[in-house]
């Protein structure tokens, strides 16, 4: 059953990757607009797109950031050598980890503390969460030919260099977001409508679905232990923090 689902996924990937990526990008913008306000959300997503695409482009051409690799046609249409879907999905991952980081550090789905120390620590934790997602995603994608590591690697065919690159790019993105949002007047979600407050859990729900999926799709469960601890612990902590936050009086 699982092999059949993966075979079907690989068949539709070249056609579905970009549309799905764009849909997720729009959903991130709409959700962030509800949480942060429309202009701050656009600025944050715009900065994320520029950083993600620019560093990915530099990385593919030089091998400096992630190692030597290239994307196949499985990822759909590209801008130069970078699939449009990849950049969109990178923004989704950043946003999911951003929400979880805010709950862990600030006890809120949106960042409330913009001190330099908080911005740096938030960038570190957010980057670690993003990188742990790739501990599951990259072996699966490489195994199924979505992209190719030209020199192979010690971690299920993926070089350790790649994970350093993921941490670096995510860290840079979160530092940029922190100083960017520090200048904005963000809404107080504790005074938002019940619908908006409930909507704030959406990134955590998507992260939870991804966590459950990774338990099954990665090499017949060989990476399941990594999923349980690396993704499961931040998820449980974020859910607990969200429940405590939601109980606050409007």
C-alpha positions as CSV (number, residue, x, y, z in Angstrom):
1,X,0.0,0.0,0.0
2,X,2.7,2.5,1.0
3,X,4.8,1.7,-2.1
4,X,1.7,2.3,-4.3
5,X,1.1,5.7,-2.7
6,X,4.8,6.7,-3.2
7,X,4.7,5.5,-6.8
8,X,1.6,7.6,-7.4
9,X,3.2,10.6,-5.7
10,X,6.3,10.3,-8.0
11,X,4.1,10.1,-11.1
12,X,2.2,13.3,-10.3
13,X,5.1,15.3,-8.8
14,X,6.3,16.9,-12.1
15,X,2.8,18.3,-12.7
16,X,1.6,18.9,-9.1
17,X,4.7,20.2,-7.4
18,X,4.5,23.8,-8.5
19,X,0.7,24.2,-8.2
20,X,0.8,22.8,-4.7
21,X,3.8,24.9,-3.8
22,X,2.0,28.1,-4.9
23,X,-1.1,27.1,-3.0
24,X,0.8,26.6,0.2
25,X,2.6,29.9,-0.4
26,X,-0.7,31.7,-0.7
27,X,-2.1,30.0,2.4
28,X,1.0,31.1,4.4
29,X,0.5,34.7,3.3
30,X,-3.2,34.6,4.2
31,X,-2.6,33.0,7.5
32,X,0.3,35.3,8.4
33,X,-1.8,38.3,7.4
34,X,-4.4,37.2,10.0
35,X,-1.7,36.8,12.7
36,X,0.6,39.7,11.9
37,X,-1.3,42.1,9.7
38,X,-1.2,42.1,5.8
39,X,1.9,44.4,5.3
40,X,4.1,42.7,7.9
41,X,3.1,39.3,6.4
42,X,4.0,40.3,2.9
43,X,7.3,41.8,4.0
44,X,8.2,38.6,5.9
45,X,7.3,36.2,3.1
46,X,8.9,38.5,0.5
47,X,12.2,38.5,2.5
48,X,12.0,34.8,2.9
49,X,11.5,34.2,-0.8
50,X,14.5,36.4,-1.7
51,X,16.8,34.8,0.9
52,X,15.7,31.2,0.0
53,X,15.9,31.6,-3.7
54,X,19.1,33.6,-3.7
55,X,21.0,31.2,-1.4
56,X,19.6,28.1,-3.1
57,X,20.8,29.5,-6.5
58,X,24.2,30.3,-5.1
59,X,24.3,26.9,-3.4
60,X,23.5,24.9,-6.6
61,X,26.0,26.7,-8.7
62,X,28.9,26.7,-6.2
63,X,28.3,23.7,-3.8
64,X,29.3,25.9,-0.9
65,X,26.1,26.0,1.1
66,X,24.6,22.6,0.8
67,X,27.1,20.5,-1.2
68,X,27.1,19.5,-4.9
69,X,23.6,18.6,-6.1
70,X,21.0,19.4,-8.8
71,X,17.2,19.2,-9.1
72,X,15.5,16.8,-11.5
73,X,12.3,17.4,-13.5
74,X,10.4,15.7,-10.7
75,X,10.2,19.0,-8.9
76,X,8.4,20.8,-11.8
77,X,9.2,24.1,-13.5
78,X,12.3,26.0,-12.5
79,X,13.6,29.5,-12.3
80,X,17.1,28.9,-13.8
81,X,18.0,25.8,-11.8
82,X,15.7,26.2,-8.8
83,X,12.2,24.7,-8.8
84,X,9.5,27.1,-8.0
85,X,7.9,24.5,-5.8
86,X,11.0,24.2,-3.7
87,X,11.1,28.0,-2.8
88,X,7.4,28.0,-1.9
89,X,7.7,24.9,0.3
90,X,10.8,26.4,2.0
91,X,8.6,29.4,3.1
92,X,6.0,26.9,4.4
93,X,8.6,25.1,6.5
94,X,10.0,28.4,7.8
95,X,6.5,29.5,8.8
96,X,5.7,26.2,10.6
97,X,8.9,26.2,12.6
98,X,8.4,30.0,13.3
99,X,5.1,29.4,15.0
100,X,6.4,26.5,17.0
101,X,9.5,28.6,18.1
102,X,7.2,31.5,19.2
103,X,5.2,29.1,21.3
104,X,8.2,27.6,22.9
105,X,10.0,30.9,23.7
106,X,7.1,33.4,24.1
107,X,4.1,31.2,24.8
108,X,2.3,32.7,21.8
109,X,1.8,31.8,18.2
110,X,3.3,35.1,17.2
111,X,6.5,36.6,18.4
112,X,6.1,39.1,21.3
113,X,9.7,39.6,22.4
114,X,12.0,41.4,19.9
115,X,15.1,41.9,22.0
116,X,18.3,41.1,20.2
117,X,18.9,38.1,22.5
118,X,15.4,36.7,21.7
119,X,15.8,37.2,18.0
120,X,19.1,35.3,18.0
121,X,17.8,32.5,20.2
122,X,14.6,32.3,18.1
123,X,16.7,32.0,15.0
124,X,18.8,29.2,16.5
125,X,15.8,27.2,17.7
126,X,13.8,27.8,14.5
127,X,16.7,26.8,12.3
128,X,17.2,23.6,14.4
129,X,13.5,22.7,13.9
130,X,13.7,23.3,10.2
131,X,16.8,21.2,9.9
132,X,15.3,18.3,11.8
133,X,12.4,18.3,9.3
134,X,15.1,17.8,6.6
135,X,16.6,14.9,8.4
136,X,13.5,13.0,7.3
137,X,12.6,14.8,4.0
138,X,16.0,14.9,2.3
139,X,16.7,11.1,2.4
140,X,13.2,10.5,1.0
141,X,13.5,13.0,-1.8
142,X,16.9,11.8,-2.8
143,X,15.8,8.2,-2.7
144,X,12.9,9.0,-5.1
145,X,15.0,11.2,-7.5
146,X,13.6,14.6,-6.7
147,X,17.1,15.9,-6.5
148,X,20.5,14.2,-6.8
149,X,23.6,14.4,-4.6
150,X,26.5,14.2,-7.0
151,X,29.0,13.0,-4.4
152,X,26.6,11.0,-2.3
153,X,26.7,11.3,1.5
154,X,27.0,9.4,4.8
155,X,23.5,10.0,5.9
156,X,21.2,7.9,3.7
157,X,23.1,9.2,0.7
158,X,22.9,12.8,1.9
159,X,26.1,14.7,2.9
160,X,26.3,16.3,6.4
161,X,27.2,19.5,4.6
162,X,23.6,19.8,3.5
163,X,22.2,20.0,7.0
164,X,24.7,22.7,8.0
165,X,23.4,24.6,4.9
166,X,19.8,24.2,6.0
167,X,20.6,25.5,9.4
168,X,22.5,28.5,8.0
169,X,19.8,29.5,5.5
170,X,17.0,29.2,8.1
171,X,19.0,31.1,10.7
172,X,19.7,34.0,8.3
173,X,16.0,34.0,7.4
174,X,14.8,34.1,11.0
175,X,17.3,36.9,12.0
176,X,16.0,38.9,9.1
177,X,12.4,38.3,10.1
178,X,13.1,39.2,13.7
179,X,14.6,42.6,13.0
180,X,12.0,43.2,10.3
181,X,9.0,42.5,12.5
182,X,10.6,44.4,15.4
183,X,9.7,47.6,13.5
184,X,6.1,46.7,12.9
185,X,3.0,47.3,15.1
186,X,1.7,43.8,15.4
187,X,-1.8,42.9,16.6
188,X,-2.4,41.5,20.1
189,X,-3.8,38.0,19.3
190,X,-5.0,37.6,22.9
191,X,-7.6,40.2,22.0
192,X,-8.5,38.7,18.6
193,X,-11.7,37.0,17.8
194,X,-12.2,33.3,18.7
195,X,-12.0,32.3,15.1
196,X,-8.6,34.0,14.6
197,X,-7.3,32.5,17.9
198,X,-8.4,29.0,16.7
199,X,-6.9,29.6,13.3
200,X,-3.5,30.2,14.9
201,X,-3.1,26.5,15.5
202,X,-3.1,25.7,11.7
203,X,0.7,25.7,11.3
204,X,1.0,23.2,14.2
205,X,-1.7,21.0,12.7
206,X,0.2,20.9,9.4
207,X,3.4,20.1,11.2
208,X,1.6,17.3,13.1
209,X,0.4,15.8,9.8
210,X,3.9,15.9,8.4
211,X,5.2,14.2,11.5
212,X,2.8,11.4,11.2
213,X,3.5,11.0,7.5
214,X,7.3,10.8,8.2
215,X,6.7,8.0,10.6
216,X,5.6,5.8,7.7
217,X,7.2,6.9,4.5
218,X,10.9,7.0,5.3
219,X,12.6,3.7,4.4
220,X,9.9,1.5,6.0
221,X,10.2,3.2,9.3
222,X,14.0,3.2,9.6
223,X,13.9,7.0,10.3
224,X,10.8,6.7,12.6
225,X,12.9,7.1,15.7
226,X,14.3,10.4,14.4
227,X,10.8,11.5,13.7
228,X,9.4,10.7,17.1
229,X,12.1,12.6,19.0
230,X,13.3,15.3,16.6
231,X,9.8,16.3,15.4
232,X,7.6,14.9,18.1
233,X,9.1,16.7,21.1
234,X,8.8,20.2,19.6
235,X,5.2,19.3,18.4
236,X,4.1,18.2,21.9
237,X,5.6,21.2,23.5
238,X,4.0,23.6,21.0
239,X,0.6,22.0,21.5
240,X,0.9,22.3,25.3
241,X,1.9,26.0,25.0
242,X,-0.8,26.7,22.5
243,X,-3.5,25.3,24.8
244,X,-2.2,27.4,27.7
245,X,-2.1,30.5,25.4
246,X,-5.7,29.8,24.2
247,X,-7.0,29.7,27.8
248,X,-5.9,33.4,28.3
249,X,-8.8,35.8,28.7
250,X,-9.7,37.9,25.6
